[in-house]
């Protein structure tokens, strides 16, 4: 069920300033077919992610934003085609390596695009994003000693040793100002 009113290829072509020459197709009908496939992809992605919010008609600004969002998704998919051509090595004036956007033009992440399209059904963990599970084990308790310190040194004594070592003294009880 496409958005109402339906997005037509001419709207996306106007928004993105698309021409048949940009996609190396011979005529407008061929360009319209390519743009329609991109619109179908953008619409399907949005419908899958929007759930019950897809295609709502009130308030009046909602359909305007939803249609524009799908048009931008279609333009992104169409831009991937131009990027792919650059990656595969076809050089034209608008693909010039002297262009300041050259690096951005060829920086295409197919895997990221796939995860975006499929994230409704799957979640792919990135390397290094894991975490350590907690360990629940049984150990011996800290032994109690007669002076109620549980065998731990008081902080003042610990700080005195650290301060002495930082001053270069190996024997903290000798030569330390207290």
N, C-alpha and C positions, 0 to 999 in steps of 0.2 A: 504494500500500500504506500505509494509515493506521497510526498508532502503535497498539501493543497495550497496554492495552485502548483501544478507539476513544474519542475525545473526543466527548461528546454536547453539544448546545446547552445543556442544563440546567446542566452544570458551568460553562460560561463565563458563563452568565447569573447564576449564584450568585456566582461569583468577582467579577464586575463590577457586581453589584447592578443588573442590567438589567431594565427593565420595558417593556411595549409602548408606554406613553405617552412614554417617552424617545425612541422612534424614530417616533412618530406613526403607529403601525400599530394596526388595530382589535382584534387578538386575539393570543393566545399562539402560535398556529400560524404567523402571519406573522412574529412575532419570531424563532421557531425557524428559519424559512427564511433570514432575514437573518444570524443567528448562524452557521448552518451554512456559508454562503458565506464568512464570515470565517474560520471554522475551516479550510475547504478551502484558503484562501489561505495562512494561517499554516503549515499542514502542508506545502503545496507549497514554500513558501519554505525551510522547515527541511530538507526532504528534498533540495532542490537544493543547499543549502550544506553539509549535514552529510556528504554522500557515504557512505562505508562505515560511518560512525558513526550513521547514521539507524536508529532502531528497534532498537538493541541492547538485550538484556534482562538482561545481567549487567554489573556487580554490581547488586544489587536497587535501588539508589538511582537508577540511570541512567534507567529508564523514567519514574520519578516526576518527575525534573527535565526530561526532554524533553517530557513531556505538559504540564507547567506552563509551559514556555517557549512551546509552541505556543498555549496558552490566552492567554498575554500578547500574543503576536503578533495573535491574533484580536481581543482587546480593543483593541489599537492601531488595527486596521483599522476596528473599530466606532466608536472615538472619532473617527476621521476623518469619519465620517458626521455626527456631532453638530457637529463643527467646520465642516463644509461648510454645514450648515443655518444656523449663525451667520453665516458669511460671506455667505450669500445673503439674510440679513435677517429671518429669522423670530425674533421675540422672545417668549420664555417666561420664567417665573420662574427656571428653572435656567440660562438664557442671559443673565442680567441683566448689564447693563454696570456695575452697582455691585459686581459680584462681584470679589474680589481676583484671581481666575484668569482674568479677561476677556481680557487680552492673550494669555495662554498658550493660551486656548481657540481664538482665531481665528488663531493663528500656525501655519498649516499650509503645509508645503512639498511640493507635489505632485511637483515635479521631483526632490527628494531621495528621496521615496518610490519614484519610478520607477527611479532609479539603484540603490536598495537592492534592488528586486525583480529588476532585470536585470543586476546586477553579476557574475553567473556567466558571462555571455556577452560583455558589453561593458564597457569602461572609458571613462568620459567625463571628459576633463581639464577642470578648472576654469580659468577665465581667470586668468592670472598665475602658473600653476603650472609653466610651461615653464622651460627652462634653455638657456643658450648652449652650443652644441656647440663642442668644441675646434677650433682652427684649426691645421692642419698645413701650414706654408708654408716656403719656402726663402728665407732672407734672408742678407745679408752678415754675416760674423762681426764681433765687436767687434775693432776694430783694435788690434794690439799696438803699444805705444810702447816707447821705449828703456829707460824706467825701471821696467818690469815691473808698472805699475799698470793696464794696459789702458785708459789714458785716464781713469780714474776718480779723483776726489779722495779723499784719505784722510778717514776719518770725523771725525777731530779738526778738520780744516779746515772740513768741512761744519758741524759743531756750533758752531764759533767764529763762522761767518757767521750762523747762525740766532740765536745768543745776541746778537750785535751788533745784528741787526735788531730783536729784541725789546726791546732797550734804547734803540732809536731812533737808533742810529748808522748813518750811510749808508756810512762808510768803516771797515770792520772793523779795518784795521791801525792806525787812529788812535784813541787813547784807550781801548783795550781792555786790561783787566788780564789778564795771562796767568799 
